[in-house]
């Protein structure tokens, strides 16, 4: 069955363009168009799409307000289209805070090096976000309805009978979550790599860290160059620790997080206790700018077994080889678990390769960090 998509934009040209791209993939199908946020909210309830593409600036009701309304009434994966400007970055981050899962530049020439690549990327993003629909439905389904009945299949020699319904057992209280235990390892750096869904994930983790966090933190988030400064500023306002967009020559200080600038690569040089950041050209041959593998790999050369690293939600496999280098040096690698990821690509690559030692739900990663570093 094709993924059902609702396209929302006040420009008829853009709606038509996006619809043609989506419909050219046999796995995807545009089932409706909306010209403003109010209409998007109404059509979401009526058509129940699997994914919504949403503009930000629209008449009657803007995209950010529409995202909030949809998340309250009919949670659905939403892909925002944004302008690559400072104001566009702030608005896109607001949309992600409101519940949107991902974003792409509205100018297709900013998405990729050529049209075919841009078309393929948009189709892939829509397909990936559709998978999250299952988890969003599960999370919002009333417990009483979900537990009302259950299906049981009883095998019979030579065939399988149709499911039979049985009364569900009474709901029981959830067991208390398992308590974490510190490994006893000593660290000098924390490193986090992420992509799709990363802005919200990083915000949830970093806002729970105390101002006296004992190590410097390096952050690698796949993000356009015009977005990283706005994102770092937002995190700095929300967090107790300091957060800044990394600059060439920055000295790494405890309780400070350094976000790799978009379009460039962030590397570490020097020695533990006196390490600095090198910000270098992204290079045409690199798929990701910034690249998690690049930063993780340079951290492994300096800090060896003293890095606490995490690979969070994101498409692709960036971070796997850098995490492999860290593990070979004796450092610790954790991965975000599938259920809490927007896209279980990067963490899955690390987990499948046997590199991560723990797979953690997003809402417990900060807790796990504080236990590991002896602050809880």
Secondary structure, 3 states (H helix, E strand, C coil): CCEEEEEECCCHHHHHHHHHHHHCCCCEEEEEEECCHHHHHHHHHHHCCCEEEEECCCCCCCHHHHHHHHHHHCCCEEEEEECCCHHHHHHHHHHHHHCCCEEEECCHHHCCCCHHHHHHHHHHHHHHHHHHHHHHHHHHCCHHHHHHEEEECCEECCEECCCEEEECCCCCCCCCCCCCCCCCCCCCEEEEEECCCHHHHHHHHHCCCCCCCCCEEEEEECCCHHHHHHHHHHHHHHCCCEEEECCCCCECCCCEEEECCCCEEEEEECCCCCCEEEEEECCCCCCCCCCHHHHHHHHHHHHCCCEEEEECCECCCCCHHHHHHHHHCCCEEEEECCCCCCCECHHHHHHHCCCCCEEECHHHHHHHHHHHCCCC
